[in-house]
Amino acid sequence: SSGINAEWPLRPGEEQQLFMYSVLAALLHMGNIKFNEERNDSCSINANDPSLRISARLLGLEEKELQKWLCHKQLKARNEVVTMTLRVNDAVAGLEAFVKHIYASLFLWIVKLLNVSLSTTSKVDAANFIGILDIYGFEMFEENSFEQFCINYANEKLQQQFNQHVFKLEQNEYIKKEKSTDCDSALIPLL
């Protein structure tokens, strides 16, 4: 708990931290679940798979239910419900979609947690606003996804790299012409 407090000034409570860590650990363990290919073109998961056991416990799910629904799908047609076994490739794709959905939900939950922490009706506290400035300006979405955050972050890093490269080239040109630069290299990232 002390590790996140040093890095995150909004300091979620210990219960919230435990929830975040449990979900993240479960998702990492889910990536280690092994699917076995069966003769009848279906798949199974060994009941003793440690990653299955740990994932289920961390997510608060019944181990047998998680095992079953990672290897099966259920179809509803009118009043009939049909349960079908999945092939290994389909089960892996389903697991990956499940993990991505949980991760995206966790990301949205953290964003909401931050928004609640920062929300205020006071004009004095209105300065506690987090916005992401990208090369096209400010973006404000009703709901932002983890993928959009990663895209924005990558764009910012590329823009920063480009700016540093261009300023370095300009500085080298001045040096070649034996002119001194008044440009402080500590100010380059700010530009």
Solvent accessible surface area in square Angstrom, and as a share of the most:
residue,aa,sasa,rsa
1,S,75,0.48
2,S,90,0.58
3,G,48,0.46
4,I,25,0.13
5,N,43,0.22
6,A,90,0.70
7,E,145,0.65
8,W,41,0.14
9,P,115,0.73
10,L,57,0.28
11,R,147,0.54
12,P,11,0.07
13,G,40,0.38
14,E,129,0.58
15,E,147,0.66
16,Q,58,0.26
17,Q,5,0.02
18,L,121,0.60
19,F,99,0.41
20,M,8,0.04
21,Y,104,0.39
22,S,21,0.14
23,V,12,0.07
24,L,60,0.30
25,A,33,0.26
26,A,0,0.00
27,L,12,0.06
28,L,136,0.68
29,H,57,0.25
30,M,0,0.00
31,G,63,0.60
32,N,82,0.42
33,I,11,0.06
34,K,139,0.59
35,F,30,0.12
36,N,61,0.32
37,E,135,0.61
38,E,72,0.32
39,R,247,0.90
40,N,116,0.60
41,D,83,0.43
42,S,7,0.05
43,C,7,0.04
44,S,36,0.23
45,I,6,0.03
46,N,84,0.43
47,A,57,0.44
48,N,108,0.55
49,D,12,0.06
50,P,82,0.52
51,S,11,0.07
52,L,0,0.00
53,R,106,0.39
54,I,49,0.25
55,S,0,0.00
56,A,2,0.01
57,R,166,0.61
58,L,45,0.22
59,L,42,0.21
60,G,68,0.66
61,L,80,0.40
62,E,128,0.58
63,E,53,0.24
64,K,158,0.67
65,E,89,0.40
66,L,12,0.06
67,Q,39,0.17
68,K,84,0.36
69,W,96,0.34
70,L,13,0.06
71,C,4,0.02
72,H,48,0.22
73,K,85,0.36
74,Q,88,0.39
75,L,84,0.42
76,K,158,0.67
77,A,62,0.48
78,R,242,0.88
79,N,157,0.81
80,E,110,0.49
81,V,79,0.45
82,V,62,0.35
83,T,64,0.37
84,M,81,0.36
85,T,72,0.42
86,L,23,0.11
87,R,136,0.50
88,V,32,0.18
89,N,122,0.63
90,D,68,0.35
91,A,0,0.00
92,V,54,0.31
93,A,57,0.44
94,G,36,0.35
95,L,12,0.06
96,E,111,0.50
97,A,62,0.48
98,F,73,0.31
99,V,33,0.19
100,K,121,0.51
101,H,121,0.54
102,I,28,0.14
103,Y,77,0.29
104,A,30,0.24
105,S,50,0.32
106,L,10,0.05
107,F,33,0.14
108,L,45,0.22
109,W,79,0.28
110,I,40,0.20
111,V,43,0.25
112,K,119,0.50
113,L,29,0.15
114,L,39,0.20
115,N,87,0.45
116,V,111,0.64
117,S,58,0.38
118,L,35,0.17
119,S,80,0.51
120,T,57,0.33
121,T,147,0.85
122,S,48,0.31
123,K,190,0.80
124,V,129,0.74
125,D,64,0.33
126,A,62,0.48
127,A,90,0.70
128,N,83,0.43
129,F,128,0.53
130,I,112,0.57
131,G,36,0.34
132,I,60,0.31
133,L,106,0.53
134,D,9,0.05
135,I,83,0.42
136,Y,184,0.70
137,G,24,0.23
138,F,140,0.58
139,E,58,0.26
140,M,155,0.69
141,F,108,0.45
142,E,185,0.83
143,E,116,0.52
144,N,39,0.20
145,S,47,0.30
146,F,59,0.25
147,E,75,0.34
148,Q,47,0.21
149,F,81,0.34
150,C,53,0.32
151,I,94,0.48
152,N,4,0.02
153,Y,122,0.46
154,A,49,0.38
155,N,47,0.24
156,E,55,0.25
157,K,97,0.41
158,L,123,0.61
159,Q,55,0.25
160,Q,68,0.30
161,Q,115,0.51
162,F,119,0.50
163,N,36,0.19
164,Q,72,0.32
165,H,101,0.45
166,V,55,0.31
167,F,60,0.25
168,K,118,0.50
169,L,91,0.45
170,E,89,0.40
171,Q,41,0.18
172,N,63,0.33
173,E,80,0.36
174,Y,97,0.37
175,I,111,0.56
176,K,151,0.64
177,K,129,0.55
178,E,160,0.72
179,K,114,0.48
180,S,102,0.66
181,T,45,0.26
182,D,144,0.75
183,C,59,0.35
184,D,75,0.39
185,S,75,0.49
186,A,72,0.55
187,L,90,0.45
188,I,17,0.09
189,P,75,0.47
190,L,143,0.71
191,L,125,0.62
